[in-house]
Structure formats: C-alpha cells, structure tokens
C-alpha cells in the first residue's frame, strides 16, 4: 500500500546541501561544459537502470529538463544563462556527491533533493522553457512537422525572445532569493504533461 512522506529541510540541512554543491563546483573546475552535461546525463541513465522509487524519478525528470535547456538548439540560451544552468549541473556530475549513486536505488535520494533546490534557483528559467516547449509543439503540430526535427526556426524567434526577456525580468525581481524557498514543483507540476524537448528521461 503506498504511503505519503513529507519532510522539511532546516536551515542547517540547506547549508549542508549548499556546501556539497560548492564542493562539486570546485571539483568540476577544469571540466568543459560538455563534460559536465554528459556526466549529469549519466546520472539519469543510471537512475533508470536502478529502478529508483517513483518520487525520485519524478524529480529527476526536472534534471532532464535542465539538461535539455542547454542542449536545445531551438531554445538557444544566451551564454550567461547557459552557464547559470550548467553551474547547477555540476553537483550531478560529481561522482563523490553526498550519497554515491552506486549505493542502490536510494543512492539517488540526494540527487532528488538537489533537483528540488536547483529547480527553485532556476524557477524562472524552467517556467520559460516549459512555455517555449509547449509553444513549439503546438505550432509544429499546426504546421504538420515533427518538433524533434526543428532547430532554430525563424518563426520561433519572437516567442523565444519574449520568454527569455520575461525570464530575466523575473529573475532580477527575485534577486537574492536562494534555496530558502520551497520550489513547489512536485505539487504544481503533478499533472503536468511535458511537451517535446531533447531529453532522454522517461517516467513509467
């Protein structure tokens, strides 16, 4: 019989994860962006093989979205924004994170927590990217094309620029708000159906 577990991270707990994230960033010094992205993607591949619990899988879907954001030619993030996302991926590229991923299914528990924290930091980036993916899939269907076949099409430019401008404005408005907020993605996106994006992670 399934049960629901809720827990809250204290300020001390958050400091622990922030310190771990900083260690991972230092460990990633000298690695290229492509190496960090590939290593984070490997976490998802290993998680799918490990039969991890559903609540972890749901959160790792957002890690797949973060990776897709920097791989997606259609979204084409400006370099500063791309670096901001890649900085959050360094934790997942660290083989010496809080709980080693080879510790069995629950070895990905710390990754799930860090996804929640990262989704909080990248809330506006994720919201903007979600809307872009919905727009692209809807327009691709209307035009009779496969969204997976699209690159940086001219007809997407205005919508991309609009969403990225809004993303910047909202991020500047919230400047200084860090891990202290709850991301809320687990509850807000519970019934969310993902539009196409260049990801590889599947739940179910």
Phi and psi restraints in degrees (value plus and minus 20) as a CYANA .aco file:
   2 UNK   PHI     -88.1   -48.1
   2 UNK   PSI     129.2   169.2
   3 UNK   PHI    -149.2  -109.2
   3 UNK   PSI     139.9   179.9
   4 UNK   PHI    -128.3   -88.3
   4 UNK   PSI     108.7   148.7
   5 UNK   PHI    -138.2   -98.2
   5 UNK   PSI     110.4   150.4
   6 UNK   PHI    -141.6  -101.6
   6 UNK   PSI     118.3   158.3
   7 UNK   PHI    -163.7  -123.7
   7 UNK   PSI     137.5   177.5
   8 UNK   PHI    -142.5  -102.5
   8 UNK   PSI     115.4   155.4
   9 UNK   PHI    -109.6   -69.6
   9 UNK   PSI     107.0   147.0
  10 UNK   PHI     -97.1   -57.1
  10 UNK   PSI     151.4   191.4
  11 UNK   PHI     -78.1   -38.1
  11 UNK   PSI     -57.9   -17.9
  12 UNK   PHI     -86.4   -46.4
  12 UNK   PSI     -60.4   -20.4
  13 UNK   PHI     -81.5   -41.5
  13 UNK   PSI     -64.2   -24.2
  14 UNK   PHI     -83.0   -43.0
  14 UNK   PSI     -59.2   -19.2
  15 UNK   PHI     -81.5   -41.5
  15 UNK   PSI     -56.6   -16.6
  16 UNK   PHI     -82.5   -42.5
  16 UNK   PSI     -64.8   -24.8
  17 UNK   PHI     -91.8   -51.8
  17 UNK   PSI     -55.6   -15.6
  18 UNK   PHI     -83.8   -43.8
  18 UNK   PSI     -60.6   -20.6
  19 UNK   PHI     -84.8   -44.8
  19 UNK   PSI     -59.7   -19.7
  20 UNK   PHI     -84.5   -44.5
  20 UNK   PSI     -59.9   -19.9
  21 UNK   PHI     -83.5   -43.5
  21 UNK   PSI     -59.8   -19.8
  22 UNK   PHI     -86.9   -46.9
  22 UNK   PSI     -59.4   -19.4
  23 UNK   PHI     -81.0   -41.0
  23 UNK   PSI     -61.1   -21.1
  24 UNK   PHI     -85.7   -45.7
  24 UNK   PSI     -58.5   -18.5
  25 UNK   PHI     -82.9   -42.9
  25 UNK   PSI     -60.5   -20.5
  26 UNK   PHI     -88.0   -48.0
  26 UNK   PSI     -58.0   -18.0
  27 UNK   PHI     -86.4   -46.4
  27 UNK   PSI     -45.5    -5.5
  28 UNK   PHI    -107.2   -67.2
  28 UNK   PSI     -22.4    17.6
  29 UNK   PHI     -80.1   -40.1
  29 UNK   PSI     111.7   151.7
  30 UNK   PHI      76.5   116.5
  30 UNK   PSI     -35.4     4.6
  31 UNK   PHI    -105.3   -65.3
  31 UNK   PSI     124.7   164.7
  32 UNK   PHI     -98.0   -58.0
  32 UNK   PSI     143.6   183.6
  33 UNK   PHI     -78.2   -38.2
  33 UNK   PSI     -61.6   -21.6
  34 UNK   PHI     -83.1   -43.1
  34 UNK   PSI     -56.9   -16.9
  35 UNK   PHI     -86.8   -46.8
  35 UNK   PSI     -61.0   -21.0
  36 UNK   PHI     -85.6   -45.6
  36 UNK   PSI     -65.1   -25.1
  37 UNK   PHI     -82.5   -42.5
  37 UNK   PSI     -64.5   -24.5
  38 UNK   PHI     -84.1   -44.1
  38 UNK   PSI     -59.6   -19.6
  39 UNK   PHI     -86.9   -46.9
  39 UNK   PSI     -60.0   -20.0
  40 UNK   PHI     -84.3   -44.3
  40 UNK   PSI     -58.6   -18.6
  41 UNK   PHI     -84.8   -44.8
  41 UNK   PSI     -52.0   -12.0
  42 UNK   PHI     -84.2   -44.2
  42 UNK   PSI     -53.3   -13.3
  43 UNK   PHI     -77.4   -37.4
  43 UNK   PSI     -63.0   -23.0
  44 UNK   PHI     -86.8   -46.8
  44 UNK   PSI     -61.1   -21.1
  45 UNK   PHI     -81.4   -41.4
  45 UNK   PSI     -64.8   -24.8
  46 UNK   PHI     -87.3   -47.3
  46 UNK   PSI     -56.7   -16.7
  47 UNK   PHI     -84.4   -44.4
  47 UNK   PSI     -59.1   -19.1
  48 UNK   PHI     -89.0   -49.0
  48 UNK   PSI     -46.6    -6.6
  49 UNK   PHI    -101.2   -61.2
  49 UNK   PSI     -43.6    -3.6
  50 UNK   PHI    -108.0   -68.0
  50 UNK   PSI     -23.2    16.8
  51 UNK   PHI      35.2    75.2
  51 UNK   PSI      33.8    73.8
  52 UNK   PHI     -92.9   -52.9
  52 UNK   PSI     136.9   176.9
  53 UNK   PHI     -78.0   -38.0
  53 UNK   PSI     132.5   172.5
  54 UNK   PHI     -77.7   -37.7
  54 UNK   PSI     -57.9   -17.9
  55 UNK   PHI     -87.9   -47.9
  55 UNK   PSI     -46.3    -6.3
  56 UNK   PHI     -96.9   -56.9
  56 UNK   PSI     -63.4   -23.4
  57 UNK   PHI     -76.4   -36.4
  57 UNK   PSI     -62.9   -22.9
  58 UNK   PHI     -80.6   -40.6
  58 UNK   PSI     -58.8   -18.8
  59 UNK   PHI     -96.1   -56.1
  59 UNK   PSI     -54.9   -14.9
  60 UNK   PHI     -86.8   -46.8
  60 UNK   PSI     -39.9     0.1
  61 UNK   PHI     -78.8   -38.8
  61 UNK   PSI     -55.7   -15.7
  62 UNK   PHI     -90.5   -50.5
  62 UNK   PSI     -50.3   -10.3
  63 UNK   PHI     -84.0   -44.0
  63 UNK   PSI     -60.8   -20.8
  64 UNK   PHI     -79.5   -39.5
  64 UNK   PSI     -58.5   -18.5
  65 UNK   PHI     -84.6   -44.6
  65 UNK   PSI     -60.4   -20.4
  66 UNK   PHI     -83.7   -43.7
  66 UNK   PSI     -60.9   -20.9
  67 UNK   PHI     -85.8   -45.8
  67 UNK   PSI     -63.3   -23.3
  68 UNK   PHI     -80.5   -40.5
  68 UNK   PSI     -56.3   -16.3
  69 UNK   PHI     -77.0   -37.0
  69 UNK   PSI     -57.5   -17.5
  70 UNK   PHI    -113.6   -73.6
  70 UNK   PSI     -27.6    12.4
  71 UNK   PHI    -120.4   -80.4
  71 UNK   PSI     -35.4     4.6
  72 UNK   PHI     -99.9   -59.9
  72 UNK   PSI      89.0   129.0
  73 UNK   PHI     -83.6   -43.6
  73 UNK   PSI     -53.2   -13.2
  74 UNK   PHI     -86.9   -46.9
  74 UNK   PSI     -55.4   -15.4
  75 UNK   PHI     -98.5   -58.5
  75 UNK   PSI     -55.9   -15.9
  76 UNK   PHI      24.3    64.3
  76 UNK   PSI      45.3    85.3
  77 UNK   PHI     -83.3   -43.3
  77 UNK   PSI     118.8   158.8
  78 UNK   PHI     -78.3   -38.3
  78 UNK   PSI     134.7   174.7
  79 UNK   PHI     -77.6   -37.6
  79 UNK   PSI     -62.0   -22.0
  80 UNK   PHI     -83.6   -43.6
  80 UNK   PSI     -60.1   -20.1
  81 UNK   PHI     -89.2   -49.2
  81 UNK   PSI     -59.2   -19.2
  82 UNK   PHI     -81.5   -41.5
  82 UNK   PSI     -63.2   -23.2
  83 UNK   PHI     -83.4   -43.4
  83 UNK   PSI     -57.4   -17.4
  84 UNK   PHI     -81.1   -41.1
  84 UNK   PSI     -62.1   -22.1
  85 UNK   PHI     -89.0   -49.0
  85 UNK   PSI     -64.8   -24.8
  86 UNK   PHI     -82.1   -42.1
  86 UNK   PSI     -55.3   -15.3
  87 UNK   PHI     -77.8   -37.8
  87 UNK   PSI     -56.4   -16.4
  88 UNK   PHI     -94.3   -54.3
  88 UNK   PSI     -40.7    -0.7
  89 UNK   PHI    -101.7   -61.7
  89 UNK   PSI     -32.8     7.2
  90 UNK   PHI     -83.2   -43.2
  90 UNK   PSI     -51.1   -11.1
  91 UNK   PHI     -81.4   -41.4
  91 UNK   PSI     -62.1   -22.1
  92 UNK   PHI     -94.9   -54.9
  92 UNK   PSI     -33.3     6.7
  93 UNK   PHI    -112.1   -72.1
  93 UNK   PSI     -21.1    18.9
  94 UNK   PHI    -114.2   -74.2
  94 UNK   PSI      94.6   134.6
  95 UNK   PHI     -87.9   -47.9
  95 UNK   PSI     -36.2     3.8
  96 UNK   PHI    -126.6   -86.6
  96 UNK   PSI      25.8    65.8
  97 UNK   PHI     -97.2   -57.2
  97 UNK   PSI    -192.7  -152.7
  98 UNK   PHI     -77.7   -37.7
  98 UNK   PSI     -68.5   -28.5
  99 UNK   PHI    -139.1   -99.1
  99 UNK   PSI      96.4   136.4
 100 UNK   PHI     -76.8   -36.8
 100 UNK   PSI     118.7   158.7
 101 UNK   PHI     -86.5   -46.5
 101 UNK   PSI     -39.1     0.9
 102 UNK   PHI    -105.8   -65.8
 102 UNK   PSI      -8.0    32.0
 103 UNK   PHI    -106.2   -66.2
 103 UNK   PSI      -4.3    35.7
 104 UNK   PHI      77.1   117.1
 104 UNK   PSI    -195.2  -155.2
 105 UNK   PHI     -72.1   -32.1
 105 UNK   PSI     -59.4   -19.4
 106 UNK   PHI     -99.0   -59.0
 106 UNK   PSI     -20.5    19.5
 107 UNK   PHI     -86.7   -46.7
 107 UNK   PSI     -32.6     7.4
 108 UNK   PHI    -119.9   -79.9
 108 UNK   PSI     -13.9    26.1
 109 UNK   PHI     -83.0   -43.0
 109 UNK   PSI     -64.4   -24.4
 110 UNK   PHI     -84.4   -44.4
 110 UNK   PSI     -53.4   -13.4
 111 UNK   PHI     -84.6   -44.6
 111 UNK   PSI     -59.4   -19.4
 112 UNK   PHI     -83.4   -43.4
 112 UNK   PSI     -61.3   -21.3
 113 UNK   PHI     -84.3   -44.3
 113 UNK   PSI     -63.6   -23.6
 114 UNK   PHI     -87.3   -47.3
 114 UNK   PSI     -50.7   -10.7
 115 UNK   PHI     -82.2   -42.2
 115 UNK   PSI     -63.4   -23.4
 116 UNK   PHI     -79.1   -39.1
 116 UNK   PSI     -64.4   -24.4
 117 UNK   PHI     -87.6   -47.6
 117 UNK   PSI     -60.2   -20.2
 118 UNK   PHI     -87.8   -47.8
 118 UNK   PSI     -58.3   -18.3
 119 UNK   PHI     -83.9   -43.9
 119 UNK   PSI     -50.1   -10.1
 120 UNK   PHI     -88.0   -48.0
 120 UNK   PSI     -66.6   -26.6
 121 UNK   PHI     -84.6   -44.6
 121 UNK   PSI     -57.3   -17.3
 122 UNK   PHI    -122.3   -82.3
 122 UNK   PSI       6.4    46.4
 123 UNK   PHI     -75.4   -35.4
 123 UNK   PSI     -65.2   -25.2
 124 UNK   PHI     -93.0   -53.0
 124 UNK   PSI     -54.9   -14.9
 125 UNK   PHI     -83.5   -43.5
 125 UNK   PSI     -63.9   -23.9
 126 UNK   PHI     -87.4   -47.4
 126 UNK   PSI     -63.3   -23.3
 127 UNK   PHI     -80.5   -40.5
 127 UNK   PSI     -65.3   -25.3
 128 UNK   PHI     -84.5   -44.5
 128 UNK   PSI     -61.2   -21.2
 129 UNK   PHI     -87.7   -47.7
 129 UNK   PSI     -60.5   -20.5
 130 UNK   PHI     -76.7   -36.7
 130 UNK   PSI     -66.0   -26.0
 131 UNK   PHI     -85.5   -45.5
 131 UNK   PSI     -57.1   -17.1
 132 UNK   PHI     -84.3   -44.3
 132 UNK   PSI     -63.6   -23.6
 133 UNK   PHI     -84.2   -44.2
 133 UNK   PSI     -59.0   -19.0
 134 UNK   PHI     -83.1   -43.1
 134 UNK   PSI     -64.0   -24.0
 135 UNK   PHI     -81.5   -41.5
 135 UNK   PSI     -67.3   -27.3
 136 UNK   PHI     -82.0   -42.0
 136 UNK   PSI     -64.4   -24.4
 137 UNK   PHI     -86.8   -46.8
 137 UNK   PSI     -61.3   -21.3
 138 UNK   PHI     -83.1   -43.1
 138 UNK   PSI     -65.4   -25.4
 139 UNK   PHI     -90.0   -50.0
 139 UNK   PSI     -55.9   -15.9
 140 UNK   PHI     -83.4   -43.4
 140 UNK   PSI     -61.7   -21.7
 141 UNK   PHI     -83.3   -43.3
 141 UNK   PSI     -61.7   -21.7
 142 UNK   PHI     -84.2   -44.2
 142 UNK   PSI     -54.4   -14.4
 143 UNK   PHI    -109.3   -69.3
 143 UNK   PSI     -24.1    15.9
 144 UNK   PHI      54.0    94.0
 144 UNK   PSI      13.5    53.5
 145 UNK   PHI    -145.1  -105.1
 145 UNK   PSI     138.8   178.8
 146 UNK   PHI    -102.4   -62.4
 146 UNK   PSI     103.0   143.0
 147 UNK   PHI     -79.0   -39.0
 147 UNK   PSI     -47.0    -7.0
 148 UNK   PHI     -88.4   -48.4
 148 UNK   PSI     -37.0     3.0
 149 UNK   PHI    -110.0   -70.0
 149 UNK   PSI     -24.9    15.1
 150 UNK   PHI    -109.6   -69.6
 150 UNK   PSI     125.8   165.8
 151 UNK   PHI    -132.1   -92.1
 151 UNK   PSI    -147.7  -107.7
 152 UNK   PHI    -115.7   -75.7
 152 UNK   PSI      59.9    99.9
 153 UNK   PHI     -96.3   -56.3
 153 UNK   PSI     125.2   165.2
 154 UNK   PHI     -80.0   -40.0
 154 UNK   PSI     -55.1   -15.1
 155 UNK   PHI     -91.9   -51.9
 155 UNK   PSI     -28.7    11.3
 156 UNK   PHI    -114.6   -74.6
 156 UNK   PSI     -31.7     8.3
 157 UNK   PHI     -78.8   -38.8
 157 UNK   PSI     -69.4   -29.4
 158 UNK   PHI     -81.4   -41.4
 158 UNK   PSI     -64.1   -24.1
 159 UNK   PHI     -87.2   -47.2
 159 UNK   PSI     -59.8   -19.8
 160 UNK   PHI     -82.3   -42.3
 160 UNK   PSI     -68.0   -28.0
 161 UNK   PHI     -83.1   -43.1
 161 UNK   PSI     -59.5   -19.5
 162 UNK   PHI     -81.4   -41.4
 162 UNK   PSI     -66.6   -26.6
 163 UNK   PHI     -89.6   -49.6
 163 UNK   PSI     -59.1   -19.1
 164 UNK   PHI     -90.2   -50.2
 164 UNK   PSI     -55.2   -15.2
 165 UNK   PHI     -83.6   -43.6
 165 UNK   PSI     -65.4   -25.4
 166 UNK   PHI     -81.4   -41.4
 166 UNK   PSI     -60.1   -20.1
 167 UNK   PHI     -78.1   -38.1
 167 UNK   PSI     -66.1   -26.1
 168 UNK   PHI     -84.4   -44.4
 168 UNK   PSI     -62.8   -22.8
 169 UNK   PHI     -83.1   -43.1
 169 UNK   PSI     -64.3   -24.3
 170 UNK   PHI     -88.7   -48.7
 170 UNK   PSI     -55.6   -15.6
 171 UNK   PHI     -88.0   -48.0
 171 UNK   PSI     -61.1   -21.1
 172 UNK   PHI     -84.2   -44.2
 172 UNK   PSI     -57.8   -17.8
 173 UNK   PHI     -82.9   -42.9
 173 UNK   PSI     -56.4   -16.4
 174 UNK   PHI    -115.9   -75.9
 174 UNK   PSI      -6.5    33.5
 175 UNK   PHI     -73.5   -33.5
 175 UNK   PSI     112.6   152.6
 176 UNK   PHI      76.2   116.2
 176 UNK   PSI     -28.4    11.6
 177 UNK   PHI    -109.0   -69.0
 177 UNK   PSI      98.1   138.1
 178 UNK   PHI    -133.3   -93.3
 178 UNK   PSI    -154.8  -114.8
 179 UNK   PHI     -88.4   -48.4
 179 UNK   PSI     -29.9    10.1
 180 UNK   PHI     -85.7   -45.7
 180 UNK   PSI     -42.3    -2.3
 181 UNK   PHI    -104.5   -64.5
 181 UNK   PSI     133.2   173.2
 182 UNK   PHI    -103.1   -63.1
 182 UNK   PSI     113.8   153.8
 183 UNK   PHI     -87.1   -47.1
 183 UNK   PSI     -56.2   -16.2
 184 UNK   PHI      54.4    94.4
 184 UNK   PSI     -14.6    25.4
 185 UNK   PHI     -86.0   -46.0
 185 UNK   PSI     -54.2   -14.2
 186 UNK   PHI     -80.5   -40.5
 186 UNK   PSI     -57.5   -17.5
 187 UNK   PHI    -107.8   -67.8
 187 UNK   PSI     -62.6   -22.6
 188 UNK   PHI     -87.3   -47.3
 188 UNK   PSI     -51.9   -11.9
 189 UNK   PHI    -126.4   -86.4
 189 UNK   PSI      -4.1    35.9
 190 UNK   PHI     -77.5   -37.5
 190 UNK   PSI     -57.9   -17.9
 191 UNK   PHI    -125.1   -85.1
 191 UNK   PSI      -5.4    34.6
 192 UNK   PHI     -91.8   -51.8
 192 UNK   PSI     111.8   151.8
 193 UNK   PHI    -124.5   -84.5
 193 UNK   PSI      98.9   138.9
 194 UNK   PHI     -94.1   -54.1
 194 UNK   PSI     112.9   152.9
 195 UNK   PHI     -97.6   -57.6
 195 UNK   PSI     147.5   187.5
 196 UNK   PHI     -81.4   -41.4
 196 UNK   PSI     122.2   162.2
 197 UNK   PHI    -176.8  -136.8
 197 UNK   PSI     139.9   179.9
 198 UNK   PHI     -97.0   -57.0
 198 UNK   PSI      41.7    81.7
 199 UNK   PHI    -129.9   -89.9
 199 UNK   PSI     154.9   194.9
 200 UNK   PHI    -151.0  -111.0
 200 UNK   PSI     -24.0    16.0
 201 UNK   PHI    -108.6   -68.6
 201 UNK   PSI     113.9   153.9
 202 UNK   PHI    -150.7  -110.7
 202 UNK   PSI     117.5   157.5
 203 UNK   PHI    -128.1   -88.1
 203 UNK   PSI     109.5   149.5
